[in-house]
Amino acid sequence: MLKIEDLVVAYGGIEALKGISLEVEEGQIVTLVGANGAGKSTTLRTVIGLVKPVSGRVLFKGRNLLEEKTYNMAKQQITLVPEGRRIFPKLTVLENLRIGAFSRRDEKGIKADLEWVFSLFPILKERTWQLAGTLSGGEQQMLAVGRALMSRPRLLMMDEPSLGLAPLLVKEIFRIIKEINQQGVTILLIEQNANAALRIADQGYVLETGRIVLQGPGRELLANQQVKAAYLGRSK
């Protein structure tokens, strides 16, 4: 579905991505793990068109995304849940969710997807008319994911969805990510929480200073001694 080939991205002459290649097959959860500054967010920002690469290709279902405008990505059924949530704090929960469906005209389908989002996040249904800025951090993350789902994506990209959340909420967010995937949405997940991400991932890639140094099934990487020592805080 998504194929990144030999992608090079530079900021001010310094290469943030040094020729990375990865693939996300339809129906998979694929995670990209690594330390801060490894290039994880840059990868997503390049896919979505916010960053222009020096060289390489980004293909979605065979189509070159580097020729697309960022505002057209929803029409391509690609949606990003950005780091830091980026909800609209002075709008209500419902208004935020409906903004996610801005490019759609199928009101019946929009209403059905609203109910789907509310089934995933019942707390949002209880707070439909509450201003988004008054929600807790965990609820704002749920709203950010729900808003992304309202565009009915084929590919959902998530940048650090567990960042800043309490451990119980982290567990719930990853459970919901798995459920979203089981309902037919392909997911590319960027996470510092390598343990949680690799547990649910079909495939994983380890990114270090702009290069992919390891790749394989999520569970295999979880058992890899190098990954354990570098990202899971243990070597055995």
Secondary structure, DSSP 4 states (H G I P E B T S, - for coil): -EEEEEEEEEETTEEEEEEEEEEE-TT-EEEEE--TTSSHHHHHHHHTTSS--SEEEEEETTEEGGGS-GGGTTTTTEEEE-TT----TTSBHHHHHHHTTTT---HHHHHHHHHHHHHH-HHHHHTTTSBGGGS-HHHHHHHHHHHHHTT--SEEEEE-TTTT--HHHHHHHHHHHHHHHHTT-EEEEEES-HHHHHHH-SEEEEEETTEEEEEEEHHHHHH-HHHHHHHSS---
